[in-house]
Amino acid sequence: MPKVNLSESLKKVQDIIRWFDNQEEVDVEKGLEKIKEGTELIKTSKARLKEIENEFEVVKKELEKE
C-alpha cells in the first residue's frame, strides 16, 4: 500500500470543507459522501502521522547511540 501524502490529504480535506461552505443547500446524499471521504482521509492521515512519529523515534535512538 502506498504511503499517504499528508499534504495531499490536507488539501483534499480543505476542498471538502470548501465544498460545504459554498453550498446554499446541501444535497444530503452528496454531503454524506463528502463526510465519508473526509473521515477516511483523516483516518489514513492519523495512521501515517503515527508511522512518521515511529520513524523519528528510530532515527533519534540511532543518533543517541553515537
Protein Blocks (a to p, Z undefined) as FASTA:
>chain_A
ZZddfklmmmmmmmmmmmmmmpmbdcfklmmmmmmmmmmmmmmmmmmmmmmmmmmmmmmm
mmmmZZ
